Amino acid sequence: MLKSIFVICALSLSLSHSKPVIAITKIAPHPSLDAIEQGVRDGLKNSGIEADIIADNAQGNITTATQIAKKYVGKKVDLIIPITTPSAQTAYQAAKTSSIPIVFAGVSDPVAAKLVDAQTKKGDGITGVSDLSPIKEQVDLIKTLQPTAKTIGVIYNPSEANSVSLLSLFTVEAKQQNIDVKGFACPSVTDLIMVSKSISEKVDAVYIPNDNTVISGLDIVLKNVKEIPIYAADPESVDRGCLACVAMGQYDMGVKTGELAALVLKGKVISEIPVVQTTDVVKKINQSTADRLGIEIPKDLKSKRIGA
């Protein structure tokens, strides 16, 4: 509660001067997060916010993410926009005793990440836009494209709370459709080499959740997994070669985040703003990948196809 009061005071002071300073931090550089960041910038601009924006990425290193967050707090920026769960967690910890509001993007499960209250979906000095994947629709798509699939392998980083949560949800949904799920832990990008070289022998398909470690090393997975389909949780990974996804639009989520940040900068009390769940679902299929794998795409499957 104290932090919320400080936030109001700090924002009033900030807006009475020149342009506010907004800091954007993301855990790693990859197309999905780049799309979110561009959406954030456009959302701020569309909302009439003229700001000095500074941006950093942690190159996949949680220690670096912590240092970046602490740097922003030391600079006393007006607002922090962390993209992804790890960046949101480090920013939240760094800014806990400050008056700096945080508006996150790309956090699949903000409750599991201990950022907001489970009942109210509100936090102390923090809010944002969640991109919880439409798991049921994704499993439905896999069953449509691979009716005989029995086992799906999920590649994930166990250190990312969002990935652990998504693996659990995916496992429950797949079980209801008589599909077994095997988790393949990859704490770092280098682990992807070993896992991706052997996974094709153990499963019928691969699913990659919104896991920053795996998406950053997606080229490794695509290079080594050629015999079976790879399904993604973001549209950009389908552009890169995965077979298909049912996912939240990353750019649109960024726009919503920018608009939410604008509300905070204009004086809305952040502790009164519950987390927003993005509803912009994108279904995308890579026709070139489908052709290579010999998978026929039903004509009645409504989707955005690429590489046709």
C-alpha positions as CSV (number, residue, x, y, z in Angstrom):
1,M,0.0,0.0,0.0
2,L,2.9,2.4,0.9
3,K,4.4,1.8,-2.5
4,S,1.2,2.7,-4.2
5,I,1.1,6.0,-2.5
6,F,4.7,6.7,-3.4
7,V,3.9,5.8,-7.0
8,I,1.2,8.5,-7.2
9,C,3.6,11.1,-5.8
10,A,6.4,10.1,-8.1
11,L,4.3,10.2,-11.2
12,S,2.9,13.6,-10.4
13,L,6.4,15.0,-10.0
14,S,7.6,13.2,-13.1
15,L,4.8,14.5,-15.3
16,S,5.3,18.0,-14.1
17,H,8.7,18.1,-15.7
18,S,9.7,17.2,-19.2
19,K,9.4,13.8,-20.9
20,P,9.0,10.8,-18.6
21,V,11.8,8.2,-18.8
22,I,10.6,4.7,-19.5
23,A,12.9,1.7,-19.3
24,I,12.2,-1.5,-21.3
25,T,14.0,-4.6,-20.3
26,K,13.7,-8.1,-21.9
27,I,15.5,-11.3,-21.0
28,A,16.8,-12.1,-24.5
29,P,16.8,-10.9,-28.1
30,H,14.5,-13.0,-30.3
31,P,11.7,-12.1,-32.8
32,S,8.8,-12.8,-30.4
33,L,10.1,-10.4,-27.8
34,D,11.2,-7.9,-30.4
35,A,7.6,-7.8,-31.7
36,I,6.3,-7.2,-28.1
37,E,8.8,-4.3,-27.7
38,Q,7.7,-2.7,-30.9
39,G,4.1,-3.0,-29.8
40,V,4.9,-1.4,-26.5
41,R,6.5,1.6,-28.3
42,D,3.6,2.0,-30.6
43,G,1.1,1.6,-27.8
44,L,2.7,4.4,-25.9
45,K,2.9,6.6,-29.0
46,N,-0.8,5.9,-29.9
47,S,-1.7,6.9,-26.4
48,G,-0.1,10.3,-26.7
49,I,2.9,9.6,-24.5
50,E,6.1,11.3,-25.6
51,A,8.9,9.7,-23.5
52,D,12.6,9.1,-23.4
53,I,12.9,5.3,-23.8
54,I,15.9,3.3,-22.7
55,A,16.0,-0.4,-23.5
56,D,18.3,-3.3,-22.6
57,N,18.2,-7.1,-23.0
58,A,20.0,-9.5,-20.7
59,Q,21.2,-11.9,-23.4
60,G,19.5,-14.7,-21.6
61,N,21.4,-14.2,-18.4
62,I,19.4,-13.8,-15.2
63,T,22.3,-12.1,-13.4
64,T,22.5,-9.5,-16.1
65,A,18.7,-9.0,-15.9
66,T,19.0,-8.3,-12.2
67,Q,21.8,-5.8,-12.9
68,I,19.7,-4.0,-15.5
69,A,16.8,-3.7,-13.2
70,K,18.9,-2.3,-10.4
71,K,20.4,0.2,-12.9
72,Y,17.0,1.4,-13.8
73,V,16.1,1.8,-10.1
74,G,19.3,3.7,-9.5
75,K,18.5,6.1,-12.4
76,K,15.1,6.7,-10.9
77,V,13.2,6.1,-14.1
78,D,9.5,6.9,-14.2
79,L,8.3,3.5,-15.2
80,I,9.8,0.1,-16.0
81,I,8.3,-2.2,-18.7
82,P,9.8,-5.7,-18.3
83,I,9.1,-8.2,-21.1
84,T,8.9,-11.9,-20.1
85,T,8.6,-13.5,-16.6
86,P,12.3,-13.5,-15.6
87,S,12.6,-9.8,-16.5
88,A,9.4,-9.0,-14.6
89,Q,10.6,-10.9,-11.5
90,T,14.0,-9.2,-11.4
91,A,12.4,-5.7,-12.0
92,Y,9.8,-6.3,-9.3
93,Q,12.5,-7.4,-6.7
94,A,14.8,-4.4,-7.6
95,A,12.0,-1.8,-7.4
96,K,10.2,-3.2,-4.3
97,T,11.4,-0.4,-2.0
98,S,11.2,2.3,-4.6
99,S,8.3,4.3,-6.0
100,I,8.8,3.1,-9.6
101,P,5.7,1.5,-11.2
102,I,6.1,-1.7,-13.3
103,V,3.9,-2.7,-16.2
104,F,5.0,-6.0,-17.6
105,A,4.3,-7.9,-20.9
106,G,4.6,-11.5,-21.8
107,V,4.2,-13.0,-18.4
108,S,2.2,-16.3,-18.8
109,D,1.3,-16.8,-15.2
110,P,1.8,-13.7,-13.0
111,V,0.3,-15.4,-10.0
112,A,2.8,-18.4,-10.2
113,A,5.6,-15.8,-10.7
114,K,4.5,-14.2,-7.4
115,L,3.9,-10.8,-9.0
116,V,0.2,-10.4,-8.2
117,D,-2.5,-11.7,-5.9
118,A,-4.2,-14.9,-6.9
119,Q,-7.7,-13.5,-6.1
120,T,-7.6,-9.9,-7.2
121,K,-5.0,-10.3,-10.0
122,K,-3.6,-7.0,-8.6
123,G,-0.1,-6.2,-7.3
124,D,1.7,-3.7,-5.2
125,G,3.1,-1.2,-7.7
126,I,2.9,-3.7,-10.6
127,T,0.4,-4.7,-13.3
128,G,0.7,-5.8,-16.9
129,V,-0.5,-8.0,-19.7
130,S,-0.5,-11.8,-19.5
131,D,0.0,-14.0,-22.5
132,L,-1.2,-17.3,-21.1
133,S,-1.2,-19.6,-24.1
134,P,-4.5,-21.1,-25.3
135,I,-3.4,-24.6,-24.4
136,K,-6.6,-26.5,-25.3
137,E,-6.7,-25.0,-28.7
138,Q,-3.1,-25.9,-29.3
139,V,-3.6,-29.5,-28.4
140,D,-6.7,-29.5,-30.6
141,L,-4.6,-28.3,-33.5
142,I,-2.0,-31.0,-32.9
143,K,-4.7,-33.7,-32.9
144,T,-6.1,-32.3,-36.1
145,L,-2.8,-32.3,-37.9
146,Q,-1.5,-35.5,-36.3
147,P,-4.5,-37.7,-35.3
148,T,-2.3,-40.7,-34.4
149,A,0.1,-38.7,-32.2
150,K,0.6,-40.5,-28.8
151,T,3.5,-38.7,-27.2
152,I,4.5,-35.0,-27.3
153,G,7.8,-33.7,-26.0
154,V,8.0,-30.3,-24.4
155,I,11.3,-28.6,-24.3
156,Y,11.6,-26.1,-21.5
157,N,13.9,-24.4,-19.0
158,P,12.9,-25.5,-15.5
159,S,14.3,-22.2,-14.1
160,E,11.6,-20.2,-15.9
161,A,8.4,-20.2,-13.8
162,N,6.2,-19.5,-16.8
163,S,7.5,-22.6,-18.6
164,V,7.0,-24.9,-15.6
165,S,3.4,-23.6,-15.3
166,L,2.7,-24.1,-19.0
167,L,4.2,-27.6,-19.0
168,S,1.8,-28.5,-16.2
169,L,-1.2,-27.1,-18.0
170,F,-0.2,-28.7,-21.3
171,T,0.2,-32.1,-19.6
172,V,-3.3,-32.0,-18.1
173,E,-4.9,-31.0,-21.4
174,A,-3.0,-33.5,-23.4
175,K,-3.9,-36.3,-21.0
176,Q,-7.6,-35.5,-21.5
177,Q,-7.0,-36.1,-25.2
178,N,-5.1,-39.4,-24.6
179,I,-1.7,-37.9,-25.3
180,D,1.3,-38.5,-23.1
181,V,3.7,-35.6,-22.4
182,K,7.4,-35.9,-21.8
183,G,9.3,-32.9,-20.4
184,F,12.8,-32.3,-21.6
185,A,14.6,-29.9,-19.3
186,C,17.1,-27.5,-20.9
187,P,18.6,-25.0,-18.4
188,S,20.7,-23.3,-21.1
189,V,20.9,-23.0,-24.8
190,T,23.8,-25.4,-25.0
191,D,21.6,-28.1,-23.5
192,L,19.4,-27.8,-26.5
193,I,22.0,-29.4,-28.7
194,M,22.0,-32.8,-26.9
195,V,18.2,-32.8,-26.3
196,S,17.3,-31.8,-29.9
197,K,19.6,-34.5,-31.4
198,S,17.8,-37.3,-29.6
199,I,14.2,-36.2,-29.0
200,S,12.9,-37.3,-32.4
201,E,13.4,-41.0,-31.4
202,K,11.3,-40.5,-28.3
203,V,8.2,-38.5,-29.2
204,D,5.8,-38.0,-32.1
205,A,5.9,-34.2,-32.0
206,V,7.6,-31.3,-30.1
207,Y,5.9,-28.4,-28.4
208,I,7.8,-25.3,-27.4
209,P,6.1,-23.1,-24.8
210,N,6.8,-19.4,-24.3
211,D,10.2,-20.3,-23.0
212,N,12.9,-17.7,-23.6
213,T,15.8,-20.1,-23.4
214,V,14.4,-22.4,-26.0
215,I,13.1,-19.7,-28.3
216,S,16.5,-18.0,-28.2
217,G,18.0,-21.3,-29.4
218,L,15.2,-22.3,-31.7
219,D,17.6,-22.5,-34.7
220,I,19.4,-25.3,-33.0
221,V,16.1,-27.2,-32.5
222,L,15.0,-26.6,-36.1
223,K,18.4,-27.8,-37.4
224,N,18.3,-31.1,-35.4
225,V,14.6,-31.9,-35.4
226,K,13.6,-32.5,-39.0
227,E,11.7,-35.8,-38.9
228,I,8.8,-34.7,-36.6
229,P,6.7,-31.6,-36.3
230,I,7.6,-28.8,-33.9
231,Y,4.7,-26.7,-32.6
232,A,5.2,-23.3,-31.1
233,A,3.5,-21.0,-28.7
234,D,4.3,-17.8,-30.6
235,P,3.7,-16.8,-34.3
236,E,7.2,-15.7,-34.9
237,S,8.6,-19.2,-34.3
238,V,6.3,-20.5,-37.0
239,D,7.8,-17.9,-39.4
240,R,11.2,-19.4,-38.5
241,G,10.2,-22.9,-39.4
242,C,8.0,-24.5,-36.7
243,L,4.9,-26.2,-38.2
244,A,2.1,-24.4,-36.4
245,C,0.8,-22.5,-33.4
246,V,-2.3,-21.3,-31.7
247,A,-0.9,-18.4,-29.8
248,M,-1.3,-14.9,-28.5
249,G,-0.4,-12.1,-31.0
250,Q,2.9,-10.7,-29.6
251,Y,2.8,-7.3,-31.2
252,D,-0.8,-6.7,-30.2
253,M,0.1,-7.7,-26.6
254,G,2.8,-5.1,-26.7
255,V,0.4,-2.5,-27.9
256,K,-1.9,-3.3,-24.9
257,T,1.0,-3.0,-22.6
258,G,2.0,0.4,-23.9
259,E,-1.6,1.6,-23.5
260,L,-1.7,0.3,-20.0
261,A,1.6,2.0,-19.2
262,A,0.2,5.2,-20.6
263,L,-2.8,5.0,-18.1
264,V,-0.3,4.7,-15.2
265,L,1.7,7.7,-16.5
266,K,-1.5,9.7,-16.8
267,G,-2.3,9.2,-13.1
268,K,-4.3,6.0,-12.8
269,V,-3.4,4.2,-9.5
270,I,-1.4,1.1,-10.5
271,S,-2.5,-1.0,-7.5
272,E,-6.1,-0.7,-8.7
273,I,-5.3,-2.1,-12.2
274,P,-5.7,-5.9,-12.4
275,V,-3.6,-7.9,-14.8
276,V,-5.0,-7.9,-18.4
277,Q,-5.2,-11.3,-20.2
278,T,-4.6,-10.7,-23.9
279,T,-7.3,-12.3,-26.1
280,D,-5.8,-11.7,-29.6
281,V,-5.4,-15.3,-30.6
282,V,-3.4,-16.1,-33.8
283,K,-3.5,-19.4,-35.6
284,K,-0.6,-19.9,-38.0
285,I,0.7,-22.7,-40.1
286,N,4.0,-22.9,-42.1
287,Q,2.9,-24.6,-45.3
288,S,6.5,-25.2,-46.4
289,T,7.2,-27.1,-43.2
290,A,3.9,-29.1,-43.6
291,D,4.9,-30.0,-47.2
292,R,8.4,-31.1,-46.1
293,L,6.9,-33.3,-43.4
294,G,4.1,-34.7,-45.6
295,I,1.4,-33.3,-43.4
296,E,-1.8,-32.4,-45.2
297,I,-3.5,-29.3,-43.9
298,P,-7.3,-29.6,-43.9
299,K,-9.0,-27.1,-46.2
300,D,-11.5,-26.1,-43.6
301,L,-8.7,-25.3,-41.1
302,K,-8.9,-21.5,-40.7
303,S,-5.5,-20.2,-40.3
304,K,-2.9,-17.7,-41.5
305,R,-0.5,-19.7,-43.7
306,I,3.0,-18.7,-44.7
307,G,5.3,-20.2,-47.3
308,A,2.4,-21.6,-49.4
